[in-house]
Amino acid sequence: MTPRNRLLLLPIFVFIFSLTTLPAMAELPNFTELAKKAGPAVVNISTQKKVEVAPRNQPGMEKFFKDNPRTPLDDFFKQFERYFGDRRARPEPQRSLGSGFIISPDGFIATNNHVVEGADKINVNILDEKGDYESYDAKIIGTDPLTDLALLKIDAKRDLPTLKLADFSKVEVGQWVLAIGNPFGLDHTVTSGIVSALGRNISNNPYDNFLQTDASINPGNSGGPLLNLKGEVIGINTAIIARGQGIGFAIPSSTVKDIITKLKTDKKIRRGWLGVSITDVDPNMAQALGLKEAEGAFIAQVVPGQPAAAAGLLEGDIITKVNDQPIADASELIRTVSSLNPGSTASFTVYRKDKFITVKVKLGERDSGQKTQPSQKAPKGSEQDIDALGFSLSPLSAKEAQALGLKDVRGLLITNVLDEGIAASAELRPGDVILEANLTPVNSIKEFMNIIKTQGKKRGAVLLKIVRQQQTMFRTMSLEK
């Protein structure tokens, strides 16, 4: 085929290509009607609070005047105030902007706690039926810093447009979303994108369970809604990664519904309390304990006198369900228990010594926990190298226990760890004291090796409970090559 013929065929190929792309282009959503319908229920929130501002060019002077309200120098400085003003620290207004949305016709508004936290005055602007702004003073009904949610109330003269919270269980990665808010003071800005991920934890807070989106989220969007194509709120926009682009986070509608309902009813949040110290179940731990899947929350410690202890939950138990709801990890257990009412009774499915059992627990109210230290005497013995495991052990002596700050003389002291070996891979260190192997107390090397040769050989791993610098922790030792 000559070059001339190829050029003649090029428009035909372009035409065919454009026809094949038309169906794909037709599938792109049109957000116009959604923005018109949802926009009036989105509000702009401005806050004002007074903060102490130091006088310029006089570092440290505001502290001097605060600590010395009346000094011989006061009269000297007073004569300059007539010309230069009072140079002492004084409260000045600090303003900030955010977003929110109306959840009921009588003026209840959902937003972020950090949008209104510490505010002396809160002003809410809403669109009226003509598209003009109405301004209202708002009062805080309740806040929950742990989930960063707040509930406001304005007294409007009419029934207000509202947005409905979506069923979060139907939210899927990849679905289209629309964000409406007040970024950088640019009111009712609309941006679109998709759900990028679910279940994000961005601050090591057990209450973090964010939805991630690539819809453009900026300062001022906080508290505003993230909508699905039905106009339902699937999340409240709350955080961004400053160094990232197209990475925003929203609080799931399921959390919003639970917290806002409680704030509206009780004006505060009361959380269920179990009274345990927990950790995630990793594959090695599951293998060591004979659990098929690495799921659930492992109880590392039970607080004496708390609900878990009263109900008979034990150290070493793995909680896999609460009220038949599967528990994936420790954070999910905290969120699930916290969502239950103090004083209510919950059913816990527990994996204990190769069996699943059910334990009923009457929950307390969330409070600071206490740590426990078991007491048990241990026989003495001599140090022994266990070459295959890469460390040396000896039964703990009274003198060694005292040197390590331990009250009880029990367990096996790790005296040496090879640089390369099973013990080193399990992050064991000289000075660690092994209290239990696979939840069984070990006070002699013979007891320890018996567990290694039986359960360890069968499962390929052993879970060790150790004390390190007076702190109890668990380490899993894999025995597989």
C-alpha positions, 0 to 999 in steps of 0.5 A: 500500500502506497503512502498516499493510500494510507493517508486516504484511509486515515480519516476512516480509521479515526471515524471508526475509532470515535464511534467505538469510544462513544458508548464509553463517553456516554457512561460518564455521569452528569453531576449537574442535577445532583449539585443543584439538588444537594447544594441548598442543604450544604452550609458554610460555617465560620467560627471565631474565638479569642486567643492570646497574641503576643505583642510584636517586637517584644518577645517574652514581655507578655509573660513578664506583665502577666507574672507581674501585673503591677510593677514600678515600671508600669507608670513609665510605660503608661506614658507611651501607651497614649502614642503607641498603644498598649504593647501587652499581650491581649486576646484577639479574634481568630477566624476559621472556615469550614462546611457542614450539611443539614440533617433535619428540617428543624435546623440540625447540622452535622460537621467536624469537631475540629471545625467548631472546637473552642469557638466562641461564636459560630455563624452558619450561612445557608442558601434560601429558595432564591439562591441568596444567603441567610445567616444564623448563629449556631449553638453546639449540641454535642461533640465527639473528638475521638471521631471528629464529629459535631452536631450544631443547631440553628433556629430557622424560620422555615423548614430547611432542605436536608441530606440523607445518610447512605447505607455504608455497607453498599459503598464500593471502591470505584464508585462515583462521588461528589464533594460539596464544601467551602474550600479556602472560603470559596462557597459551594465548590463542587468536586467529583471523583471516585471512592479510592479505598475503604477502612483507612487508618491515618493516625494510629487512632483505633476510631480511624476507619476512613473512606479515601477519595480522589475527589478534590478536598481542601482546607474548608471542605472539612465537615462537608458531605461526600455524596453518591449519585443518589444524593445520599451522604456516604461520608463527611470530608475531614482530612487531607494529606498535605504532600499528596494530590488527590488523596482525601479522607471522609468519615463513613456514614455509618459512624456519622449516623451512630455518633450524631444520633447519640449526640442528638439524644444525649448531647454526649457519647457514652462508650462500652468498655470491656477492660482488656489489652488487645493486639492484632492476630498475625499469620504466625500467631494464628498458626501457633495457636491452630487458628485457620485464619489470621483474624480477630483480636488477641487478649494480651491482658485482662484488667482485674475487676473489669467486665471482661474479668468478671465474665471469665474472658482470659489472657490468650483468648481470641475474640472473633465475633461480637453479637455475631458481627465478625471482628477483623482486628483489634481496632475493629473490636474497639470500635464495635465495643465502643458503639454498644451502650454501657450496661448492655450485655454482648455476646463474644465468640472466643477462640480458646485452646482449639475451640470456639466458645461463647462468653456473655459480657455486661459492658462497663463505661469506657474508662482508663484501664489498669495493668495486672501482673500474675503471681506464680512461683517457679523452680530453679535450673541451669542454663542451656543452649538451644542451638536449633532455636538460636538462643540460650535459656535458664530458669529465672532466679530470685536475684535475676528477678530482682535485678530485672524489677520483677516481683515474681520468680517465674519463667525462663530468662533468655541469656543469649540470642544469636544474630541469625536464628529463629529467636532473633527473627522473632525479635527476642532479646537477651534479658527477656523472660519467657512466661508462657509458650502457647498460653501454657506457663513454662518454668523449666527448659523441659516444659518449654521444649515439650511444647516446642516438640509437640504443638510447635512441631505440629503447627510450625510456630509457637506463641511466647508471652514475655516480659521485657523491661517490666512490660508484658508482650507477645512474640511469635516464633516461627519454627518453619525453615 
